[in-house]
Amino acid sequence: MLFENSFRERLCDVLGYKKDEAILITQKAKKKYREIVKDLPEFEKGDRFKMNILSCAMYSAFCLNMEKLPPIDELSDYYEKAMMTKAMKLFCRKMSRLKFSDKNMKQMEDTAKLKAADRNPYSWNMDLYPYEDGSGYEARFSRCGICTLMKELGLSEAIPAMCRLDYSMAEAGGACDFIREYTLASGGPYCDCGYRKRD
């Protein structure tokens, strides 16, 4: 599993598990992860959200094997520190430099047109709204694969921890500020992901 070691280590230094407990949780989580992924449909060519659902499956597998689900603030801290490894921070910086490039904007337009969640409930539907002043754009999601999967797994209360990672990734990238008003997980009409260029 991608990030397996980081998820195991953060069980100890964030959530206070003992090393042997963390090893046992990880062994069980690996089995659960394979079960979850096995039942997922194939993602279409051009669907850029497959990695998102795989990260969700891993996070869910660990949550399902914890002795007790921690409060959402602790879960958010756990997920952020498990995901934001040195390699992930480098990836965020690299992708941030391309955030507002013509190529990326074309890919975002194509994603909006694809509406993959109409055919795959574990993918996403989004619309793209460039800011009128040219300072960035908003990706507005009406369907969310994370919400679908985690609700099926009985983990609705754990979803916001994944939503909050968007802020951490934008901050690590350094090229934009992340702006959000609503999330589907908290009962909002949609998930808005706004990216405004920094001076």
N, C-alpha and C positions, 0 to 999 in steps of 0.2 A: 504494500500500500504506500502511495506517495505520502510523505510527511509522517510516516508511522513512528519513527524515533522521536520526532518533535512532540507528537501527541502523547506518547508514553512519558517522556520526560516532564512535560508540563502537568501531568497528573500529580507528580510529586511536588514540584516547586511552585505551582499555582493553587492546586486543590488540596494539597497536604496528604496525599496518599503515600504509603510506604513503598519502597522499591519493589518488594515482592508482590504487593497488591497491584501496582501499576503493570507489572509483567503479566499477571494473570488477566487483568482487564484487557490488555492489548491482545493476548492470545484469543480471548473470546471475541473481541472486536474484529479481529481479522476474519474469523469464521463468519460473523454476522455481515461484515462488509461484502464478502463474496456472495452470500445469499441475496443481499439487496441488489447488487450489481447484476447478478444473473437474471433477475426478473425485469430489468430495465429494457425497453425497446431500443433498437438501433437508432442513432441520431442521423438525421439527413446530412448529406454533403452540403456544406455551407452553413450548418448550424454551429455557431461559435460558443454554445453554452454547455457542451458535453463536460468540460472540465469542472464547471460549476456544480453539476449534479454528482460528479464523482467525489468532489470535496464534501458535498452534503452527505453522501452515503457514508463516508469515512467518519465525519463528525457524528452522525446519527448512530453509527455502530458503537462508538465510544460512549455516547450518552446512554444508550440502552444497556450498557454493561457496567455503569457506575453503580455503586451501592445505593446512592440516592442522588437525584438530580439537584445540583446546586442552584442557588438563586441566580437570576438572569445576569446580574452584574458580574458575578464570579464566572459564570459560563462564558460571558463575552470576553473577559480577560483571558480565560483559558484558550478560547478559540483564536483570539487575536495573536497571542504569544505562540501558539502551536503553528499557525499559518505564516506569520511574518518572520520567517527565517532569513538568514543572510542572502540566500539565493533568491528568495521571493522579493526582498527589497531591491536587489539588483534588477530583477525582472520588471518590477514596478517602475524603476527609473528609466529603463530602456523603453518600455511601452509609453511612458508619459511623454517622452520626446516626440512620439509619433501621434499623440492623442488628437491633435487638430490638423493632421496632414490630410491632403486630398485623398490619399489611399485609404486611410482609416475612415474618413467620412463616407466614402463610397461603400466600404464594407458595412458601416452602420446603416446606410440607406438600404442595402441589400438585405440585412437582417430584419429591418422593419417590414420589408415587403414579403419576406419568407413566411412570417406568421406560423412558425414551426409548431407551436402549442396547439394549433387547430388539429394536428395529426398526432402529436406526441405530448401527452399530458405532463411529462416530466421536463419539457422544454419551456421556452418563454415566448410571449408575444410582446412586442414593443412598438412604439411610435417614436419618431425622431423629431425634435423641435429645436432647430438652430436658434440661438438668441438673435433678436433683431439687430442688436448693436455689434454683432460679430465677435462677441467676447467668449463664445463657447456654445454649448448645446445641452439640451436635456433629453435623456432617454427615458421614456415613460412606459412602464410595464403594466399591462393589464392582466397577464397570466404569468405565474411564477412556478417553475418546476420544483423549487425548494419547498414552497408552501404545500404543493400537492404531495410530495414524497413524505415530508415530515408529519403532516397531518395523518397520512395513512399509517405511519409508524407510531402514532400516539405521542408525538413530540412537539405539538403546537407551541407550547410555552417556551421551547428552546430555540425557536426560529429567529427571534430578534438578535441573538448573538451573531448570526451569520450576516444579517443586514448591516450591523455596525462595522463589519470589516471593510465596507466600501470607503468609509472615512480614513481608515488606517492605510489602505492601498493608495488613495489619492495623496495623502500626506507623504508617504514614502516616495511617490513619484516626483513630487515637488513642482510640477508644472501647472497645477490647477487647484482650485478650492472645490471641495465637494459640497453640494447643496441638496438638501432633501426636506420635504414637508410631510410626505405620507409614505406609509408602507402597507402593502396588502396584509402582512403578518399582524399588524396592529389594528386592522379593521378599516384601513384607508381605502379610498376609491381606486387607487393605483399605487405603484412604487415609482417615485420620481428620483432619477439620478441625474443631477445637474453638475456640469463641469465647466467652471468659469476660469479662463486663463488668468494666471498671475502676471503682474507687471514684470 
